[in-house]
Amino acid sequence: MKKTVLCLFLVLTVCVACIALSACNNATPQGQLGNYFSKYEKYVYDVYDSKTSSNGIYELEIKAFTEEKNTVELSSGFTLENQTAGHLITSKLTINDYTYVTACYYANVSGNTYYLPKGSYKLVEKGGNKQYDLKTTYSSDSKKGYADYVLSETGKDQQKGSLELKTPYYDNLEFYTMLRGASTMDSGFSMSYNVAIVAPNEINTATISASCSSTEKVNGLPTNVFADGQAESYKVTISRSTKVAGISYTVYYAKSSVKKIDDVDVRPLVRIITKIVEGDVTYTLKSVSASNV
């Protein structure tokens, strides 16, 4: 998705768009990404931090905007105007007395680029008190992208700036979800892209790499979605150009599409994220709901 007290690997301080994917078939980035999302999808995960023996919950929603010139609200007072058709991805993680709220909007297609980020928002609270929030908007020319940010940290001066991004670039909040659009995902799959990293302890850009060399069976999944509560899943390793010491990231994507929930037909849900491991923190899928109307 994505996002714990770890400031989530920038990440979860860490979303997505244009792409330089390279898979075994050497398909172009545009040839590997596609728009596979329904009009509405919701995923809920049980979260466990083995270091503190703490439990939490993570909720992720995906909502389609199908018209042109959309007005998209990322947070109160932070709105994107005149947006083309795309998807709004929102999430909320609660664990260890922390709450992380995020919102990201992507254009489905912009020129030859899929999932180009247009804007994102992140709020971090501890014990109900705001620690910081981050507002980011994106623009681009023929060669580069620009992430304009406003970082507001409680008790400190507001920071404003702009980071220059090489293409392909994505937003750093929900790129786990963006990877679901990679139709070439398989053993041997790999791709790299750039992100802006803005947090109280770091303002920088980084190259993120995702690679898959195997599949693995994930257990403990909802039985109304996956038979016997298990799913063979692509095991995707996430790394960055400047590694965060002692932390590794692995995201598991269901190999087979889900076509029924509670025996009701749904538009096939592709490469559902079944599990995420971010260092000591594990997210396991608890429930799924979707609608295409």
N, C-alpha and C positions, 0 to 999 in steps of 0.2 A: 503498500500500500504502500512500516513503515515507519519508530516514532515514539520512543520512550524517553526516559530521563536522559538517554544517550544523545538527545538532540538529534536523534536519528540520523546517523551517518550523513549528516548534513541534510539530513535526510530524514527522513522522515524527520528533520529539517529538510527533508526531502520529500514531478508530473511529467508532460512530455510533448514532442513534435517532430520535426523534420528528420532524418535519421541517416546514419551511416552504418547500416547493418551489413555484416558480411557473414554469409552462411556458406555451407559447402557448395551450393549451386551458384555462388557469386551473384545472386540476384541484386538488382539495384535497391536502394533504400525504399523507394516508392513501391517497388514490386514486392517487398516483404511486409509492408504495413497495410492494413485495411481497416475499414470501419465495421466492427463486428458487434457493437453494443446495442442493446435494446433501448427502448425509450426510457425505461426505468429499471434499475437494478439496485438491490441492497444486499450487503453482506455483513454479517455480524461474527466477530471472532472472540473466543475466550483468550485471554492474555495471561501469561504466567512469567514472573521474574524469579528465576531460581536463586539469584544472589540475595534477594530480600524476602524470598518466600511469599511474594505478594501476588494477588490475583487482580485482573483488570478486565476491561471490555473495550473492544475497538469496533466502531461502526463506520461503514463506507457506503455512500450512496452515489449513483451515477444517474444523471438526468439529462435527457436530450433536449436541445433547442433546435427545432427543425426549420424555423423561419429565418429570413434575412433581417438584418438591422435589429437584432435582439438587444434588449437591456438586461444585463446580468448583474445581480447583486451578490457580491462576494462577502460582504459584511455590512453592518449598519454604517451608512455614509461612504461606502466604498463600492462604486458601481461602474461597470464597463458599458459603454454606449455603442450602438450601431455595430454589433458583433454579427458575423456570419454564422451559419448553422454550426453547432458544435455540441460539446458535452460539458456539463458542470459536474465536477467530482468534489464531494464534500466528505469530511471525516471527523470523527471525534474519538479520542483515546483517553481513557481515565485509568490511571494506575499510580501507586506510590504517592498519593496526595496531589498528583499532577493531573492537569487536564490539557490536552492538545486539541485545538480546533483548527481545521484547515479547509480551504476552498480553492479550487483551481478551475479555470476555464480554458478549453482548447477549441480551436477551430478544427472541424473534421478534416477539411481540405483547404489549403491555401496555396494556390499555384500548383506545384507538383509535390507539395509537402503535406503529410498527414499529421494530425494532432499537434499543430503549432500552438504553443502556449500564448495566451493573450493577457492573462493576469492571474495573480494568486494572493492568498491571504493566509496568515498563520497567527494564532493566538496561543500563548502559553500562560497557564495559571497554576499557582501552587496554593493549596488550602483556600481556594476561591479568590485569591488575590492575583491580579495581573502581574506577570513577570515582564513580558514584552509582547508586542505584536509587530507584524511585518506585512507591508503592502508592496506588491511588485507588479509592474506593468511592463509589457514587452513591445518592442518595435523592431523593424529590420529594414535593411536595404538589400541590394543584390548579392552582397558578400558576407554580411555580418548581422548579428542580432544585438540588441541592447536591452538590458534589464535595469529599469529605473526603480529604485527601492526607497522606502521610508521605513526606518527601524525605530520604534518607540519603546524604550526600555524604562521601566518605572524608576524614578529617582535620578535619571540621567538625561542629558541633552539629546534631543531627537537627531538621528543621523539620516542624511539623504545623500544619494549618490547614484551613479550609473556604472554598470559593469558591461564590458564588451565581450560578446560571445562568438566564437567561431561556429559555423554550421557544420553538422547538425546540432541543434541545441533543444533542450526541453526544460521544463520547470522541475525544481528539485523536490517538490512535495509529494507527488503521486506517480512517479515514473514506473513504479511496480505495475500499476494499472495499465499504463501505456504499453508495456511489454506484452500485454494480452493481445494486442493487435498485430503481433508478429506472426504471420501465417507460416513462416519457415521455421518456427521453433521446433527443434528436434535435437537429438544427440549430435553435437558438432556445430550447433548454432552459436553465433557470437555477434555482438554489435557494440559500438562505442558511440558516445555522444557527450555533449558538453552541458554543464549546468552552472548557474550562479549560486553561490553559497553565501547566505547572509544570516548571521546570528550574532548574539552578543560577544561570542568568543572568536568569531571568524567572519571576514568579508573577503571573498576570493572567488575564483572560478576553478573548475576541476573537470577532468575527463572521467566519465563513468564507463565502465565496461561490464557487459553482461555476457555470460557464457554458460553453455549447457553441454555436459559430457555424458550424462546418464539419466535414467529415470529411477524413481523410488516409490514404493507404495506408502501412502499416507493413510493412517488409521484414525479412528475417533471422529469421523465426519458425520454430518446429519444423514440419517438413513432414508429420509424422504427425498433426498437429492442424489445420494450415491448408494448403490446396492451394497449391503453388508457394512455400510459406513466406512468404506475405503475407496481410494482412487489411485491408480497408477499416475504418477505426476512427474513432469519434467523438473529436474533439480537444477536451478539456475543460480550461479554464483555471481554476486555483485561486488565489484571492487572499484576503487578510485585511484587517480594518479598519485595523490598524497594520502597514504593509508592512515586510518585512525588506529593507533596502536592497540592491540589486544582485542579488536572487535572484528568479527566476520559476519557476512550477510548472505543468507541463502533464501531463495524464494521458490516455492513449489507450485507448479501450474498443472492442473488436471489435463491429462493427455487426451481424454475423450470429452466431447461436448455434452452438456446436460440438456436434455430435450423435454424432461418432465420434472415437475415439482409436485409432490403429493398426487402423483398420477395425472396431473393436468398438463397438457401440452403447452410449452413455451417456445418462443423463438430460441434456437440453440444458443446456449451460453458457452462461449469458447474460452478455453484455457483459464478456467476459474482458479483463483489463488486459493489453494487448500491449506497452506501453512507458510509461515514466515519465521525465520530464526535470525534475530539480531543480537549477537552476543549471548547474554544471559536471558534474553527475553524471547519467548516463543508465542506466536499467534496461531491458533488452530480454528479453522472454520466451524462455526456453530449453527448458522442458519443462512438461507438464501431466499430471496423473493425477487420477482421480476414481472414486468408488464410491457407489452408492446402496443398499448393503446393510450 
